[in-house]
């Protein structure tokens, strides 16, 4: 994952690219994910919309199949997300 901004020259090639979610041009700030088929470029609000919809899809699969993929409950999932973010920032999170 990378943040697209005007200062980071590495990602300047992505400025103005089509958003994976809404198809509008992405100008800083933006988010880029590297995928096996190419880069995904998104507006920050589109990241949230996609995240919510993907999560809802997984929940629906869990409910219809009885197979569970998440950590077990939202508190555990949130703890994992926060710990991951803290690790990326070089800090620790023990809760």
VOVOFI-674417 format. One record per atom (N, C-alpha, C): residue in one letter; atom name; x, y negated, z negated. Coordinates in steps of 0.05 Angstrom, whole numbers, plus 5000, padded with zeros to 4 digits. Example, Ala and Ser with C-alpha at 12.3 -4.5 7.8 and 13.67 -1.06 7.14 Angstrom:
BEGIN
   rest   atom      X      Y      Z
      a      N   5264   5114   4844
      a     CA   5246   5090   4844
      a      C   5264   5066   4844
      s      N   5257   5045   4858
      s     CA   5273   5021   4857
      s      C   5258   4999   4843
//
This chain:
BEGIN
   rest   atom      X      Y      Z
      x      N   5017   5023   5000
      x     CA   5000   5000   5000
      x      C   5018   4975   5000
      x      N   5009   4955   5013
      x     CA   5024   4930   5014
      x      C   5004   4907   5015
      x      N   5013   4885   5004
      x     CA   4997   4860   5005
      x      C   5007   4844   5029
      x      N   4988   4835   5046
      x     CA   4996   4819   5069
      x      C   4994   4790   5062
      x      N   5017   4776   5064
      x     CA   5017   4747   5058
      x      C   5036   4734   5078
      x      N   5036   4708   5079
      x     CA   5053   4694   5098
      x      C   5082   4695   5090
      x      N   5089   4698   5065
      x     CA   5117   4697   5056
      x      C   5131   4723   5062
      x      N   5117   4746   5062
      x     CA   5130   4772   5067
      x      C   5132   4777   5097
      x      N   5155   4773   5108
      x     CA   5159   4775   5137
      x      C   5155   4803   5147
      x      N   5159   4823   5130
      x     CA   5156   4851   5139
      x      C   5128   4857   5150
      x      N   5108   4844   5138
      x     CA   5081   4850   5146
      x      C   5068   4828   5164
      x      N   5084   4810   5174
      x     CA   5074   4789   5192
      x      C   5061   4800   5217
      x      N   5070   4823   5226
      x     CA   5059   4836   5249
      x      C   5030   4844   5245
      x      N   5021   4846   5220
      x     CA   4994   4855   5214
      x      C   4974   4831   5212
      x      N   4984   4807   5211
      x     CA   4967   4784   5209
      x      C   4950   4781   5234
      x      N   4923   4780   5229
      x     CA   4905   4777   5251
      x      C   4895   4804   5262
      x      N   4906   4826   5252
      x     CA   4896   4853   5260
      x      C   4868   4858   5251
      x      N   4855   4876   5264
      x     CA   4827   4883   5258
      x      C   4824   4898   5232
      x      N   4805   4889   5216
      x     CA   4799   4903   5190
      x      C   4787   4930   5196
      x      N   4797   4950   5182
      x     CA   4787   4978   5186
      x      C   4758   4980   5178
      x      N   4749   4963   5160
      x     CA   4721   4966   5150
      x      C   4701   4948   5165
      x      N   4707   4923   5168
      x     CA   4687   4904   5180
      x      C   4695   4896   5209
      x      N   4718   4902   5218
      x     CA   4728   4896   5245
      x      C   4736   4867   5249
      x      N   4733   4850   5229
      x     CA   4742   4822   5231
      x      C   4772   4820   5229
      x      N   4783   4798   5239
      x     CA   4812   4794   5237
      x      C   4821   4789   5208
      x      N   4843   4801   5200
      x     CA   4853   4799   5173
      x      C   4875   4778   5172
      x      N   4871   4758   5156
      x     CA   4891   4737   5151
      x      C   4897   4738   5121
      x      N   4921   4731   5112
      x     CA   4928   4732   5084
      x      C   4907   4718   5066
      x      N   4902   4730   5043
      x     CA   4913   4755   5034
      x      C   4899   4779   5046
      x      N   4913   4800   5051
      x     CA   4902   4825   5061
      x      C   4916   4848   5049
      x      N   4905   4872   5055
      x     CA   4917   4897   5044
      x      C   4923   4915   5067
      x      N   4945   4929   5066
      x     CA   4953   4948   5086
      x      C   4960   4974   5073
      x      N   4950   4996   5084
      x     CA   4957   5023   5076
      x      C   4968   5037   5100
      x      N   4990   5052   5096
      x     CA   5001   5068   5118
      x      C   4987   5095   5118
      x      N   4977   5102   5141
      x     CA   4963   5128   5144
      x      C   4978   5145   5165
      x      N   4970   5170   5167
      x     CA   4983   5188   5186
      x      C   4977   5180   5215
      x      N   4955   5166   5220
      x     CA   4948   5158   5247
      x      C   4953   5129   5252
      x      N   4965   5115   5233
      x     CA   4970   5086   5237
      x      C   4964   5071   5211
      x      N   4968   5045   5212
      x     CA   4963   5028   5189
      x      C   4934   5020   5186
      x      N   4924   5021   5162
      x     CA   4897   5011   5156
      x      C   4900   4983   5145
      x      N   4887   4964   5157
      x     CA   4889   4936   5148
      x      C   4861   4928   5140
      x      N   4859   4916   5116
      x     CA   4832   4908   5105
      x      C   4833   4882   5090
      x      N   4810   4868   5090
      x     CA   4806   4845   5072
      x      C   4803   4856   5044
      x      N   4811   4841   5023
      x     CA   4807   4850   4996
      x      C   4778   4858   4989
      x      N   4757   4843   4997
      x     CA   4730   4851   4991
      x      C   4722   4877   5006
      x      N   4734   4881   5029
      x     CA   4728   4906   5044
      x      C   4740   4930   5031
      x      N   4764   4926   5018
      x     CA   4776   4948   5002
      x      C   4756   4957   4981
      x      N   4744   4938   4967
      x     CA   4725   4945   4946
      x      C   4701   4959   4956
      x      N   4690   4949   4979
      x     CA   4667   4962   4990
      x      C   4673   4991   4999
      x      N   4696   4995   5012
      x     CA   4703   5022   5021
      x      C   4708   5040   4997
      x      N   4721   5030   4976
      x     CA   4727   5045   4952
      x      C   4700   5055   4939
      x      N   4681   5036   4937
      x     CA   4655   5044   4925
      x      C   4641   5065   4942
      x      N   4641   5062   4967
      x     CA   4627   5081   4985
      x      C   4641   5108   4985
      x      N   4667   5109   4985
      x     CA   4681   5134   4984
      x      C   4676   5148   4957
      x      N   4676   5133   4936
      x     CA   4670   5144   4909
      x      C   4642   5156   4908
      x      N   4623   5141   4920
      x     CA   4596   5150   4920
      x      C   4593   5176   4936
      x      N   4608   5178   4958
      x     CA   4607   5202   4975
      x      C   4618   5226   4959
      x      N   4640   5223   4945
      x     CA   4651   5244   4928
      x      C   4631   5252   4907
      x      N   4618   5233   4894
      x     CA   4598   5239   4873
      x      C   4576   5255   4885
      x      N   4567   5248   4909
      x     CA   4545   5263   4922
      x      C   4554   5292   4928
      x      N   4578   5295   4937
      x     CA   4589   5322   4942
      x      C   4589   5338   4916
      x      N   4599   5325   4894
      x     CA   4599   5339   4868
      x      C   4571   5347   4859
      x      N   4552   5330   4863
      x     CA   4525   5335   4854
      x      C   4512   5357   4871
      x      N   4517   5358   4896
      x     CA   4504   5378   4914
      x      C   4518   5405   4914
      x      N   4544   5405   4909
      x     CA   4559   5430   4911
      x      C   4566   5442   4883
      x      N   4566   5426   4863
      x     CA   4575   5435   4836
      x      C   4605   5436   4834
      x      N   4620   5428   4854
      x     CA   4649   5426   4853
      x      C   4656   5398   4843
      x      N   4674   5396   4824
      x     CA   4682   5370   4812
      x      C   4711   5364   4818
      x      N   4716   5340   4828
      x     CA   4742   5332   4837
      x      C   4754   5310   4819
      x      N   4738   5295   4805
      x     CA   4747   5273   4788
      x      C   4759   5283   4762
      x      N   4770   5265   4747
      x     CA   4783   5271   4722
      x      C   4763   5282   4701
      x      N   4738   5280   4705
      x     CA   4718   5290   4687
      x      C   4699   5269   4677
      x      N   4709   5246   4672
      x     CA   4691   5224   4665
      x      C   4704   5197   4673
      x      N   4688   5176   4673
      x     CA   4697   5150   4682
      x      C   4719   5139   4664
      x      N   4719   5144   4638
      x     CA   4740   5134   4620
      x      C   4767   5146   4628
      x      N   4767   5173   4633
      x     CA   4792   5186   4641
      x      C   4802   5175   4668
      x      N   4783   5171   4687
      x     CA   4790   5160   4713
      x      C   4802   5132   4710
      x      N   4788   5115   4694
      x     CA   4798   5088   4690
      x      C   4826   5088   4678
      x      N   4830   5106   4658
      x     CA   4856   5108   4645
      x      C   4878   5115   4665
      x      N   4871   5134   4683
      x     CA   4891   5142   4704
      x      C   4897   5118   4723
      x      N   4876   5103   4730
      x     CA   4880   5080   4748
      x      C   4897   5059   4735
      x      N   4891   5053   4710
      x     CA   4907   5032   4695
      x      C   4935   5041   4691
      x      N   4939   5067   4684
      x     CA   4966   5077   4680
      x      C   4982   5076   4706
      x      N   4969   5082   4728
      x     CA   4983   5081   4754
      x      C   4991   5052   4761
      x      N   4973   5033   4756
      x     CA   4979   5005   4761
      x      C   5002   4995   4743
      x      N   5001   5003   4717
      x     CA   5022   4995   4699
      x      C   5049   5007   4707
      x      N   5049   5032   4717
      x     CA   5073   5044   4726
      x      C   5085   5030   4750
      x      N   5068   5021   4768
      x     CA   5077   5006   4791
      x      C   5090   4979   4783
      x      N   5080   4968   4760
      x     CA   5091   4943   4751
      x      C   5114   4947   4731
      x      N   5122   4972   4726
      x     CA   5144   4977   4709
      x      C   5138   4978   4679
      x      N   5113   4978   4672
      x     CA   5105   4979   4644
      x      C   5094   5006   4637
      x      N   5086   5010   4612
      x     CA   5074   5036   4605
      x      C   5046   5031   4593
      x      N   5029   5051   4595
      x     CA   5002   5049   4584
      x      C   4996   5074   4570
      x      N   4993   5073   4543
      x     CA   4987   5097   4527
      x      C   4961   5093   4513
      x      N   4940   5104   4524
      x     CA   4913   5104   4511
      x      C   4899   5130   4516
//
